[in-house]
Amino acid sequence: MDVTRSAALAFRIASQGLRREGPDEAAAVLDLGVQHHGHSVALATAARLPDPVGPGELAWTHRGAPHRHTPGSLQEWAARLRPLDEADAAARLNKAVPEALVAIDRTAAALAEVVTGPMTKGEVSTAVSRVLPREMQRDCAGCHAVHVHEQLMRLAALPAGITVDAGRTMLLTPPPAGWRHSEGPGTVEAVARLVTAAVAVLGPVSTADLGGWVGTSATTLRPAVEAADLAAVTVEGRRAWVTPDALDRLADPPAPPGLRLLPPFDPLLSGRDRKLLVPDDARRRLLWPALGQPGAVLVGTEIVGTWRPSASGTKLSLAVTAFDELRPDLLDDEAERVAAARGLRLAGVTVA
């Protein structure tokens, strides 16, 4: 099947529940996990669901970033996210340490030993660094100290069952009772389940873009892609994957929503095929700057602007930078949802 850009995006938007038709439509994206950054989880779910969802479980999962997952699913995610081999582990750690797979396992064992109650990240880093060898640590100019590599600690936390409490101060919490510590290389079957879950949300997606989303290379991920039950299509001439049960819907995707305000790090913005989502180079630079990522204004299948919030007391204001003309009524309705999701009252929306 050869798929146009607009059909591919309409399909992806529907697959992620952005038509706001109920929890079943958003199930795939909630199963995969929503990245936690500020208020991103509340805003991403508000863009998809008519009512808030429960708090779920928060852990360092995909690419070592904190994600909100369905309660009771973290043991399965620990299996799915195990690197397949040394090359895979080194890629996920950006080659920061030698013997990457061994380093993840040793750090996980150290975390399980030292995290016996809620601890700050700094406290955990200090405690773990005392028991790890020098090659697993780095000189940190900011801290004027030597401590465990940040990404190594993040990738080792889930195998040890360490979760995150993102209250006013982020705390790391011990594993739940009965947690099964995982070690050694992952299995192709388990990583194939990760691939299938990601394709259900990010598809149609190429192997290279899927590898980028996971944090590894296409070559390393390919055995799991081949083991997954996927169907091949082409999008703008590039080979991409969807789940087989999605082919009929991809051939005739549902109409996209009128307008949605997506937070920074929203699942729709997390794919690595950014040029497909936003073809214009200048607009991509505005949407994904080096620092301070804004939210995105989605109308139909197009990103037509960015937005930034400003809170003062119980009031929230939004500043929108429009690439194209926007309907004020639709913008105001969604801005009200953003404010409500943050427990604030909308003070106003400005458009430039």
Contacts in CASP RR format, 6 or more apart in sequence:
PFRMAT RR
TARGET T0000
AUTHOR 0000-0000-0000
METHOD contacts of the structure
MODEL  1
MDVTRSAALAFRIASQGLRREGPDEAAAVLDLGVQHHGHSVALATAARLP
DPVGPGELAWTHRGAPHRHTPGSLQEWAARLRPLDEADAAARLNKAVPEA
LVAIDRTAAALAEVVTGPMTKGEVSTAVSRVLPREMQRDCAGCHAVHVHE
QLMRLAALPAGITVDAGRTMLLTPPPAGWRHSEGPGTVEAVARLVTAAVA
VLGPVSTADLGGWVGTSATTLRPAVEAADLAAVTVEGRRAWVTPDALDRL
ADPPAPPGLRLLPPFDPLLSGRDRKLLVPDDARRRLLWPALGQPGAVLVG
TEIVGTWRPSASGTKLSLAVTAFDELRPDLLDDEAERVAAARGLRLAGVT
VA
1 233 0 8 1.000
1 234 0 8 1.000
1 247 0 8 1.000
1 250 0 8 1.000
1 251 0 8 1.000
2 233 0 8 1.000
2 234 0 8 1.000
2 237 0 8 1.000
3 11 0 8 1.000
3 204 0 8 1.000
3 233 0 8 1.000
3 234 0 8 1.000
3 235 0 8 1.000
3 240 0 8 1.000
3 250 0 8 1.000
4 235 0 8 1.000
4 236 0 8 1.000
5 235 0 8 1.000
5 236 0 8 1.000
5 276 0 8 1.000
5 279 0 8 1.000
6 301 0 8 1.000
7 250 0 8 1.000
7 253 0 8 1.000
8 203 0 8 1.000
8 204 0 8 1.000
8 235 0 8 1.000
8 240 0 8 1.000
8 250 0 8 1.000
8 276 0 8 1.000
9 256 0 8 1.000
9 276 0 8 1.000
9 277 0 8 1.000
9 301 0 8 1.000
10 253 0 8 1.000
10 254 0 8 1.000
10 255 0 8 1.000
10 256 0 8 1.000
10 300 0 8 1.000
10 301 0 8 1.000
11 203 0 8 1.000
11 204 0 8 1.000
11 242 0 8 1.000
11 246 0 8 1.000
11 249 0 8 1.000
11 250 0 8 1.000
11 253 0 8 1.000
12 201 0 8 1.000
12 202 0 8 1.000
12 203 0 8 1.000
12 204 0 8 1.000
12 268 0 8 1.000
13 19 0 8 1.000
13 256 0 8 1.000
13 257 0 8 1.000
13 268 0 8 1.000
13 298 0 8 1.000
13 300 0 8 1.000
13 301 0 8 1.000
14 25 0 8 1.000
14 249 0 8 1.000
14 253 0 8 1.000
14 254 0 8 1.000
14 256 0 8 1.000
15 28 0 8 1.000
15 29 0 8 1.000
15 200 0 8 1.000
15 201 0 8 1.000
15 203 0 8 1.000
15 246 0 8 1.000
16 26 0 8 1.000
16 28 0 8 1.000
16 29 0 8 1.000
16 48 0 8 1.000
16 201 0 8 1.000
16 267 0 8 1.000
16 268 0 8 1.000
17 25 0 8 1.000
17 26 0 8 1.000
17 29 0 8 1.000
17 48 0 8 1.000
18 47 0 8 1.000
18 48 0 8 1.000
18 256 0 8 1.000
18 257 0 8 1.000
18 260 0 8 1.000
18 268 0 8 1.000
18 298 0 8 1.000
19 25 0 8 1.000
19 254 0 8 1.000
19 256 0 8 1.000
19 257 0 8 1.000
20 47 0 8 1.000
20 48 0 8 1.000
20 49 0 8 1.000
20 50 0 8 1.000
20 257 0 8 1.000
22 49 0 8 1.000
22 50 0 8 1.000
23 30 0 8 1.000
23 49 0 8 1.000
23 53 0 8 1.000
25 48 0 8 1.000
26 45 0 8 1.000
26 48 0 8 1.000
26 49 0 8 1.000
28 197 0 8 1.000
28 200 0 8 1.000
28 201 0 8 1.000
29 48 0 8 1.000
29 201 0 8 1.000
29 267 0 8 1.000
30 45 0 8 1.000
30 53 0 8 1.000
30 70 0 8 1.000
31 70 0 8 1.000
31 73 0 8 1.000
31 197 0 8 1.000
31 200 0 8 1.000
32 197 0 8 1.000
32 198 0 8 1.000
32 200 0 8 1.000
32 201 0 8 1.000
32 267 0 8 1.000
33 61 0 8 1.000
33 62 0 8 1.000
33 67 0 8 1.000
33 68 0 8 1.000
33 69 0 8 1.000
33 70 0 8 1.000
33 267 0 8 1.000
34 40 0 8 1.000
34 41 0 8 1.000
34 44 0 8 1.000
34 45 0 8 1.000
34 67 0 8 1.000
34 68 0 8 1.000
34 267 0 8 1.000
35 41 0 8 1.000
35 62 0 8 1.000
35 65 0 8 1.000
35 66 0 8 1.000
35 67 0 8 1.000
35 68 0 8 1.000
35 265 0 8 1.000
35 267 0 8 1.000
35 270 0 8 1.000
36 58 0 8 1.000
36 65 0 8 1.000
36 66 0 8 1.000
36 67 0 8 1.000
36 68 0 8 1.000
36 164 0 8 1.000
36 166 0 8 1.000
37 65 0 8 1.000
37 66 0 8 1.000
37 263 0 8 1.000
37 264 0 8 1.000
37 265 0 8 1.000
39 263 0 8 1.000
39 341 0 8 1.000
39 342 0 8 1.000
40 263 0 8 1.000
40 264 0 8 1.000
40 265 0 8 1.000
40 266 0 8 1.000
41 68 0 8 1.000
42 52 0 8 1.000
42 341 0 8 1.000
42 342 0 8 1.000
43 261 0 8 1.000
43 262 0 8 1.000
43 263 0 8 1.000
43 266 0 8 1.000
43 338 0 8 1.000
43 341 0 8 1.000
43 342 0 8 1.000
44 262 0 8 1.000
44 263 0 8 1.000
44 265 0 8 1.000
44 266 0 8 1.000
44 267 0 8 1.000
45 52 0 8 1.000
45 53 0 8 1.000
45 341 0 8 1.000
46 52 0 8 1.000
46 337 0 8 1.000
46 338 0 8 1.000
46 340 0 8 1.000
46 341 0 8 1.000
47 260 0 8 1.000
47 261 0 8 1.000
47 262 0 8 1.000
47 263 0 8 1.000
47 266 0 8 1.000
47 334 0 8 1.000
47 337 0 8 1.000
52 341 0 8 1.000
55 68 0 8 1.000
56 68 0 8 1.000
56 69 0 8 1.000
56 70 0 8 1.000
56 71 0 8 1.000
57 68 0 8 1.000
57 69 0 8 1.000
57 70 0 8 1.000
57 71 0 8 1.000
57 72 0 8 1.000
57 73 0 8 1.000
57 74 0 8 1.000
57 163 0 8 1.000
58 66 0 8 1.000
58 67 0 8 1.000
58 68 0 8 1.000
58 69 0 8 1.000
58 163 0 8 1.000
58 164 0 8 1.000
58 165 0 8 1.000
58 166 0 8 1.000
59 66 0 8 1.000
59 67 0 8 1.000
59 69 0 8 1.000
59 74 0 8 1.000
59 77 0 8 1.000
59 157 0 8 1.000
59 158 0 8 1.000
59 161 0 8 1.000
59 162 0 8 1.000
59 163 0 8 1.000
59 164 0 8 1.000
60 66 0 8 1.000
60 67 0 8 1.000
60 154 0 8 1.000
60 155 0 8 1.000
60 157 0 8 1.000
60 158 0 8 1.000
60 162 0 8 1.000
60 164 0 8 1.000
61 67 0 8 1.000
61 69 0 8 1.000
61 74 0 8 1.000
61 77 0 8 1.000
61 81 0 8 1.000
61 158 0 8 1.000
62 81 0 8 1.000
62 213 0 8 1.000
62 214 0 8 1.000
63 92 0 8 1.000
63 213 0 8 1.000
63 214 0 8 1.000
63 215 0 8 1.000
64 151 0 8 1.000
64 154 0 8 1.000
64 155 0 8 1.000
65 154 0 8 1.000
66 164 0 8 1.000
66 166 0 8 1.000
69 77 0 8 1.000
74 158 0 8 1.000
74 161 0 8 1.000
74 163 0 8 1.000
75 179 0 8 1.000
75 180 0 8 1.000
76 193 0 8 1.000
77 158 0 8 1.000
78 158 0 8 1.000
78 159 0 8 1.000
78 161 0 8 1.000
78 182 0 8 1.000
79 182 0 8 1.000
79 186 0 8 1.000
79 187 0 8 1.000
79 190 0 8 1.000
79 193 0 8 1.000
80 190 0 8 1.000
80 191 0 8 1.000
80 193 0 8 1.000
80 194 0 8 1.000
80 197 0 8 1.000
81 158 0 8 1.000
81 194 0 8 1.000
82 159 0 8 1.000
82 182 0 8 1.000
82 184 0 8 1.000
82 185 0 8 1.000
82 186 0 8 1.000
82 187 0 8 1.000
82 190 0 8 1.000
82 191 0 8 1.000
83 89 0 8 1.000
83 92 0 8 1.000
83 100 0 8 1.000
83 101 0 8 1.000
83 104 0 8 1.000
83 185 0 8 1.000
83 186 0 8 1.000
83 216 0 8 1.000
84 185 0 8 1.000
84 186 0 8 1.000
84 188 0 8 1.000
84 191 0 8 1.000
84 220 0 8 1.000
84 221 0 8 1.000
84 223 0 8 1.000
84 224 0 8 1.000
85 101 0 8 1.000
85 185 0 8 1.000
85 220 0 8 1.000
86 99 0 8 1.000
86 100 0 8 1.000
86 101 0 8 1.000
86 185 0 8 1.000
87 217 0 8 1.000
87 220 0 8 1.000
88 185 0 8 1.000
88 216 0 8 1.000
88 217 0 8 1.000
88 220 0 8 1.000
88 221 0 8 1.000
89 100 0 8 1.000
89 101 0 8 1.000
89 103 0 8 1.000
89 104 0 8 1.000
90 100 0 8 1.000
91 215 0 8 1.000
91 216 0 8 1.000
91 217 0 8 1.000
91 220 0 8 1.000
92 100 0 8 1.000
92 151 0 8 1.000
92 155 0 8 1.000
92 214 0 8 1.000
92 215 0 8 1.000
92 216 0 8 1.000
93 100 0 8 1.000
93 103 0 8 1.000
93 104 0 8 1.000
93 149 0 8 1.000
93 151 0 8 1.000
93 152 0 8 1.000
93 155 0 8 1.000
94 151 0 8 1.000
96 138 0 8 1.000
96 149 0 8 1.000
96 151 0 8 1.000
96 152 0 8 1.000
97 103 0 8 1.000
97 135 0 8 1.000
97 136 0 8 1.000
97 149 0 8 1.000
97 152 0 8 1.000
98 135 0 8 1.000
101 184 0 8 1.000
101 185 0 8 1.000
103 136 0 8 1.000
103 152 0 8 1.000
103 156 0 8 1.000
104 152 0 8 1.000
104 155 0 8 1.000
104 156 0 8 1.000
104 159 0 8 1.000
105 156 0 8 1.000
105 159 0 8 1.000
105 183 0 8 1.000
105 184 0 8 1.000
106 132 0 8 1.000
106 136 0 8 1.000
107 128 0 8 1.000
107 132 0 8 1.000
107 136 0 8 1.000
107 148 0 8 1.000
107 152 0 8 1.000
107 153 0 8 1.000
107 156 0 8 1.000
108 156 0 8 1.000
108 157 0 8 1.000
108 159 0 8 1.000
108 160 0 8 1.000
108 181 0 8 1.000
108 182 0 8 1.000
108 183 0 8 1.000
109 160 0 8 1.000
109 181 0 8 1.000
109 183 0 8 1.000
110 128 0 8 1.000
110 131 0 8 1.000
110 132 0 8 1.000
110 156 0 8 1.000
111 124 0 8 1.000
111 128 0 8 1.000
111 153 0 8 1.000
111 156 0 8 1.000
111 157 0 8 1.000
111 160 0 8 1.000
111 162 0 8 1.000
112 160 0 8 1.000
112 161 0 8 1.000
112 162 0 8 1.000
112 175 0 8 1.000
112 181 0 8 1.000
113 131 0 8 1.000
114 124 0 8 1.000
114 127 0 8 1.000
114 128 0 8 1.000
114 131 0 8 1.000
115 124 0 8 1.000
115 127 0 8 1.000
115 160 0 8 1.000
115 162 0 8 1.000
115 172 0 8 1.000
115 173 0 8 1.000
115 174 0 8 1.000
116 174 0 8 1.000
117 173 0 8 1.000
117 174 0 8 1.000
118 165 0 8 1.000
118 171 0 8 1.000
118 172 0 8 1.000
118 173 0 8 1.000
119 127 0 8 1.000
119 171 0 8 1.000
119 172 0 8 1.000
120 169 0 8 1.000
120 170 0 8 1.000
120 171 0 8 1.000
120 172 0 8 1.000
121 170 0 8 1.000
121 172 0 8 1.000
124 153 0 8 1.000
124 172 0 8 1.000
125 147 0 8 1.000
125 148 0 8 1.000
125 150 0 8 1.000
125 153 0 8 1.000
126 147 0 8 1.000
128 148 0 8 1.000
128 153 0 8 1.000
129 137 0 8 1.000
129 146 0 8 1.000
129 147 0 8 1.000
129 148 0 8 1.000
132 148 0 8 1.000
134 146 0 8 1.000
136 148 0 8 1.000
136 149 0 8 1.000
136 152 0 8 1.000
137 146 0 8 1.000
137 147 0 8 1.000
137 148 0 8 1.000
137 149 0 8 1.000
138 146 0 8 1.000
138 147 0 8 1.000
138 148 0 8 1.000
138 149 0 8 1.000
139 146 0 8 1.000
140 146 0 8 1.000
140 147 0 8 1.000
157 172 0 8 1.000
159 181 0 8 1.000
159 182 0 8 1.000
159 183 0 8 1.000
160 175 0 8 1.000
160 179 0 8 1.000
160 181 0 8 1.000
161 174 0 8 1.000
161 175 0 8 1.000
161 176 0 8 1.000
161 179 0 8 1.000
161 181 0 8 1.000
162 172 0 8 1.000
162 173 0 8 1.000
162 174 0 8 1.000
162 175 0 8 1.000
163 172 0 8 1.000
163 173 0 8 1.000
163 175 0 8 1.000
163 176 0 8 1.000
164 170 0 8 1.000
164 171 0 8 1.000
164 172 0 8 1.000
164 173 0 8 1.000
165 171 0 8 1.000
165 172 0 8 1.000
165 173 0 8 1.000
175 181 0 8 1.000
188 223 0 8 1.000
188 224 0 8 1.000
188 227 0 8 1.000
189 227 0 8 1.000
191 221 0 8 1.000
191 224 0 8 1.000
192 224 0 8 1.000
192 225 0 8 1.000
192 227 0 8 1.000
192 228 0 8 1.000
193 228 0 8 1.000
194 214 0 8 1.000
194 224 0 8 1.000
195 210 0 8 1.000
195 221 0 8 1.000
195 224 0 8 1.000
195 225 0 8 1.000
195 228 0 8 1.000
195 230 0 8 1.000
196 228 0 8 1.000
196 229 0 8 1.000
196 230 0 8 1.000
196 243 0 8 1.000
198 205 0 8 1.000
198 210 0 8 1.000
198 213 0 8 1.000
198 214 0 8 1.000
199 205 0 8 1.000
199 210 0 8 1.000
199 228 0 8 1.000
199 230 0 8 1.000
199 241 0 8 1.000
199 242 0 8 1.000
199 243 0 8 1.000
200 243 0 8 1.000
200 246 0 8 1.000
201 267 0 8 1.000
202 209 0 8 1.000
202 210 0 8 1.000
202 213 0 8 1.000
202 270 0 8 1.000
202 271 0 8 1.000
203 240 0 8 1.000
203 241 0 8 1.000
203 242 0 8 1.000
204 233 0 8 1.000
204 235 0 8 1.000
204 240 0 8 1.000
204 241 0 8 1.000
204 242 0 8 1.000
204 250 0 8 1.000
205 213 0 8 1.000
205 240 0 8 1.000
205 241 0 8 1.000
205 271 0 8 1.000
205 273 0 8 1.000
206 218 0 8 1.000
206 238 0 8 1.000
206 239 0 8 1.000
206 240 0 8 1.000
206 241 0 8 1.000
206 273 0 8 1.000
207 218 0 8 1.000
207 221 0 8 1.000
207 222 0 8 1.000
207 225 0 8 1.000
207 239 0 8 1.000
207 241 0 8 1.000
208 218 0 8 1.000
208 272 0 8 1.000
209 271 0 8 1.000
209 272 0 8 1.000
209 273 0 8 1.000
210 218 0 8 1.000
210 221 0 8 1.000
210 225 0 8 1.000
210 241 0 8 1.000
210 272 0 8 1.000
211 217 0 8 1.000
211 218 0 8 1.000
211 220 0 8 1.000
211 221 0 8 1.000
211 272 0 8 1.000
212 218 0 8 1.000
212 272 0 8 1.000
213 270 0 8 1.000
213 271 0 8 1.000
213 272 0 8 1.000
214 221 0 8 1.000
225 241 0 8 1.000
228 241 0 8 1.000
229 243 0 8 1.000
229 244 0 8 1.000
230 241 0 8 1.000
230 242 0 8 1.000
230 243 0 8 1.000
230 244 0 8 1.000
231 241 0 8 1.000
231 242 0 8 1.000
231 243 0 8 1.000
231 244 0 8 1.000
231 246 0 8 1.000
231 247 0 8 1.000
232 239 0 8 1.000
232 240 0 8 1.000
232 241 0 8 1.000
233 239 0 8 1.000
233 240 0 8 1.000
233 241 0 8 1.000
233 242 0 8 1.000
233 247 0 8 1.000
233 250 0 8 1.000
234 240 0 8 1.000
235 276 0 8 1.000
236 276 0 8 1.000
242 250 0 8 1.000
256 298 0 8 1.000
256 300 0 8 1.000
256 301 0 8 1.000
257 298 0 8 1.000
257 300 0 8 1.000
258 299 0 8 1.000
258 300 0 8 1.000
258 330 0 8 1.000
259 297 0 8 1.000
259 298 0 8 1.000
259 299 0 8 1.000
259 300 0 8 1.000
259 326 0 8 1.000
259 327 0 8 1.000
259 330 0 8 1.000
259 331 0 8 1.000
259 333 0 8 1.000
259 334 0 8 1.000
260 297 0 8 1.000
260 298 0 8 1.000
260 334 0 8 1.000
261 295 0 8 1.000
261 296 0 8 1.000
261 297 0 8 1.000
261 298 0 8 1.000
261 307 0 8 1.000
261 318 0 8 1.000
261 334 0 8 1.000
261 335 0 8 1.000
261 337 0 8 1.000
261 338 0 8 1.000
262 268 0 8 1.000
262 269 0 8 1.000
262 295 0 8 1.000
262 296 0 8 1.000
262 297 0 8 1.000
262 298 0 8 1.000
263 295 0 8 1.000
264 292 0 8 1.000
264 293 0 8 1.000
264 294 0 8 1.000
264 295 0 8 1.000
265 293 0 8 1.000
266 295 0 8 1.000
266 296 0 8 1.000
268 277 0 8 1.000
268 296 0 8 1.000
268 298 0 8 1.000
269 277 0 8 1.000
269 287 0 8 1.000
269 288 0 8 1.000
269 295 0 8 1.000
269 296 0 8 1.000
271 277 0 8 1.000
274 284 0 8 1.000
274 287 0 8 1.000
274 288 0 8 1.000
275 284 0 8 1.000
277 303 0 8 1.000
278 284 0 8 1.000
278 287 0 8 1.000
278 303 0 8 1.000
283 303 0 8 1.000
283 305 0 8 1.000
283 323 0 8 1.000
286 294 0 8 1.000
286 305 0 8 1.000
286 306 0 8 1.000
286 321 0 8 1.000
287 293 0 8 1.000
287 294 0 8 1.000
287 295 0 8 1.000
287 296 0 8 1.000
287 303 0 8 1.000
287 305 0 8 1.000
287 306 0 8 1.000
294 306 0 8 1.000
294 307 0 8 1.000
294 308 0 8 1.000
294 321 0 8 1.000
295 306 0 8 1.000
295 307 0 8 1.000
295 308 0 8 1.000
296 303 0 8 1.000
296 305 0 8 1.000
296 306 0 8 1.000
296 307 0 8 1.000
297 303 0 8 1.000
297 304 0 8 1.000
297 305 0 8 1.000
297 306 0 8 1.000
297 307 0 8 1.000
297 320 0 8 1.000
297 322 0 8 1.000
297 326 0 8 1.000
297 331 0 8 1.000
298 304 0 8 1.000
299 324 0 8 1.000
299 326 0 8 1.000
299 330 0 8 1.000
302 324 0 8 1.000
303 323 0 8 1.000
304 322 0 8 1.000
304 323 0 8 1.000
304 324 0 8 1.000
304 326 0 8 1.000
305 320 0 8 1.000
305 321 0 8 1.000
305 322 0 8 1.000
305 323 0 8 1.000
305 324 0 8 1.000
305 326 0 8 1.000
306 320 0 8 1.000
306 321 0 8 1.000
307 318 0 8 1.000
307 319 0 8 1.000
307 320 0 8 1.000
307 321 0 8 1.000
308 318 0 8 1.000
308 319 0 8 1.000
309 316 0 8 1.000
309 317 0 8 1.000
309 318 0 8 1.000
309 319 0 8 1.000
309 338 0 8 1.000
309 342 0 8 1.000
310 316 0 8 1.000
310 317 0 8 1.000
310 318 0 8 1.000
310 319 0 8 1.000
311 317 0 8 1.000
311 342 0 8 1.000
311 344 0 8 1.000
312 347 0 8 1.000
313 344 0 8 1.000
314 344 0 8 1.000
314 345 0 8 1.000
315 344 0 8 1.000
315 345 0 8 1.000
315 346 0 8 1.000
315 347 0 8 1.000
316 338 0 8 1.000
316 339 0 8 1.000
316 342 0 8 1.000
316 344 0 8 1.000
316 345 0 8 1.000
316 346 0 8 1.000
316 347 0 8 1.000
317 346 0 8 1.000
317 347 0 8 1.000
317 348 0 8 1.000
317 349 0 8 1.000
317 350 0 8 1.000
318 335 0 8 1.000
318 338 0 8 1.000
318 346 0 8 1.000
318 348 0 8 1.000
318 349 0 8 1.000
318 350 0 8 1.000
319 349 0 8 1.000
319 350 0 8 1.000
319 352 0 8 1.000
320 326 0 8 1.000
320 331 0 8 1.000
320 349 0 8 1.000
320 350 0 8 1.000
320 351 0 8 1.000
320 352 0 8 1.000
321 351 0 8 1.000
321 352 0 8 1.000
322 351 0 8 1.000
322 352 0 8 1.000
326 351 0 8 1.000
328 351 0 8 1.000
331 349 0 8 1.000
331 351 0 8 1.000
332 346 0 8 1.000
332 349 0 8 1.000
335 346 0 8 1.000
335 348 0 8 1.000
335 349 0 8 1.000
336 346 0 8 1.000
338 346 0 8 1.000
339 345 0 8 1.000
339 346 0 8 1.000
END
